[in-house]
């Protein structure tokens, strides 16, 4: 009897559903460091990098203890990210220990430090996949996005090292903004040449703990819609539909969803949420999970705002945490309202992200 072939995405989806039913944390992000050799204009942790010192970082011993706790709670998917995670001198040790605990590991990197030797290491001990931040294919545009630290040739070399090793899966991730939106056709062609998936995101997000807003890099609403209609719809095979959150009640993630651990042991529900925040140096992960579950906050964030009676809210940004971070409130803003109106006219309720393969 043939069991047939199960698509990898279907397999992962089934696992997620099973774990969610049993109330385990499905996936998490471990930010190993805020250090980065790039200085990307859209980076949401710029001020975090400046404010913290390396001496405050979680030690390898502390990270091992945290990984043990995550495994005990049956976390399955773990993203190792930063900053640039490969800048940690003990990255290999952290990675091998996480792999020993049987996590499905994604490594988020800009590929700058992916040397031939490191690629050989990953060929021997492969992760689940790599997410490569890659925002332009010409030197000037690449530098416009990544700053003086960016080096297109070095990143291309790192990507090529992955291509030359067997069994290493990766995809490219592009945040589209004023500095690089004209690169989209070139980026798509590059991804096709590599035969790898390409993730496109037009929703340049706010920057943590700083008055600098994402409007400095974010495209005007009419340009976002034009790209959605003329490029995303025609070139992206799996656009992500906007979640029809019509009542827009705000909820922090519970323990069946996910979590983020920063380089200093602080835990929050997602990368953009400013609360609740817990400290793994002071309490256990299991205790934090219980608090997450009890601390699910549901409040009507629309009350007393124009959003309360809005009939096109299904076309609006569904993330209250991002709204609070950027606009100081989880409800309306002129930018988001204009985007929603444009989308409602074309009846295309897509958030600006998708995957091309």
Secondary structure by P-SEA (a helix, b strand, c coil): cccccccaaaaaaaaaaaaaaaccccbbbbbccccccccccccccaaaaacccccccccaaaaaaaaaaaaaacccbbbbcccccccccaaaaaaaaaaaaccbbbbbcccccccaaaaaaaaaccccccccccccccaaaaaacccccccaaaaaaaaaaaaacccbbbbbbbbcccccccaaaaaaaaaaaacbbbbbbcccccccccccccccccccaaaaaaaaacccccccccccccccccccccccccccccccccccccccccccccccccccccccaaaaaaaaaaaccccccccccccccccccccccccaaaaaaccccccccaaaaaaaaaaaaaccccccccccc
